[in-house]
């Protein structure tokens, strides 16, 4: 597989590296025609999670598939002492720069897992840029940490492992990145069955890069610290997302079991809709057609 993930999964898409702040460069693929759509992945993955839906999205949208800061083939800077350069505010600003570099001043967002947390902050900080957004299988970060119970802690153990002081989790992941990918992803509802073997190889390749394990940990360390401060400040000030928000989650996943996604997002946004899909956490790879059937009409509404 090529180092930009295109050769097997994204024919017709073009690779581009976009400079953002402090020397960081974001790897992105672009393809399709139509209104702009930013598409973001989760952990421990890359833009390759979208390989089963990218061609369909490109029929309706000008699609930008980006690797988050610290993931895939994007830059992986060392974390600051307060983890602020991996805050969702900083990672959201990366994505704003990526879209502006393509000439897109206003756009929709489709995002899974960690990317959905970046999308939430992007919509909160840059409301004029985000037309509407679809978030996949998350509740707000603030809600998930504040409502942690035994069931959530057991299922999402990595949330508490990755935030431990460096370099302990980094050393353990770096000892066998492939095992981390397989064991983490395979422990969910559907096991490893839904995943293309080539995609798993790509996730492993990217996590094996120098600095990748550290960057991933910094993303989670920021989520457990500075991101909570930003989210609480919004809550205290009564700031809510004004653009339409769609939330889709897996009926067989932990978010469904431990939280009420619609109720939690209604605390954050004024216009929320959504539903559970018949799958687990990895919606773009487990239930691509069901996801498209819900997300595409929502994301094209009003155009």
Protein Blocks (a to p, Z undefined) as FASTA:
>chain_A
ZZkommmmmghiacddddfeehiacddddededddddddddddddfklmmmmmmmmmmmm
ccdddddehiajbccddddfklmmmcfklmmmmmmmmmmmnopabdcdddehjlmmmmmm
mmmmmmmlmmbdcdehiacfklmmmmgcfklmmmmmmmmmmmpccfklmmmmmmommlmm
mmmmmmmmnlmmlpcfklmmmmmmmmmpghklmmmmmmmmmmmmmmmmmmmmmmmnopac
fbdcdddddfkbmklmmmcfklmmmmmpmbdcdddddddfklmlmmmmlmmmmmmmmmmg
oZZ
